[in-house]
């Protein structure tokens, strides 16, 4: 499960940050509780991907408002 969280976390930085980031956080937390260190890394990367996606949407929304 740790490898899955890590893959989700890495992919969330590039594609579908909301979905894959949230998945990486959930799977990473489960794997981390089971003692898998890769789970914690996947959770951290997933959180980063999720936050970057939110920031990207915020910038897009501000740009759209300024364009009006």
N, C-alpha and C positions, 0 to 999 in steps of 0.2 A: 504494500500500500504506500510505502514511502516513495518508491520510484514513480508511482502514479501521481502522487501529490507533486513531486518535483517536475514531472512532465507537464502537468496542468499549470503549475506556477510559471514555468518558462514560457509556455504557449500563451499564457494570459498577458504577458508583456507585449505580445505582437498581435494576437487575434482574440476577439471576444473576451475582453478583460472582465466584464461583469460576470459572465457565466463561468468561465474557466477559473477566474480568480476566486470566486465564491466556492467553487468545487475544490480547489486546491486548499483553501483554508479548512474546509470541513474534513476532507480526506487526510490532510496533514495533521490536524488535531487528533484524529483517531489513531493515525500511525504513530504520532509522537507519544500519546498516552501508552501505547504498546511498547515503547522503548526504541523506536526507530528514529535515528537522528535525521535521516533524509526527510522524514515527515515534517519536522520543524522547519527545515530549509524550504520545502515546498510550500508550507503555510506562509512563510515570510515573503516568498516570491509572489504567491497568489495575492496576498494583501497589497503588495506593491503594485502588481498589475491592476488590481481592482481600483486602487486609489488613482493611478495614472489614467485609467479610463474615465473615472469621475472628473478628474481635472480636465481631460480632453473634451468631455461633454460641456463642462462649464465654459471653457474657452470658446467652443463652437457656439454656445448660446449667446455669449457676450458679443461675439463677432456678428452674429445674425441680428442682434438688437441694434448694434451700431450701424449696420448696413441699411436699416429701415429709415 
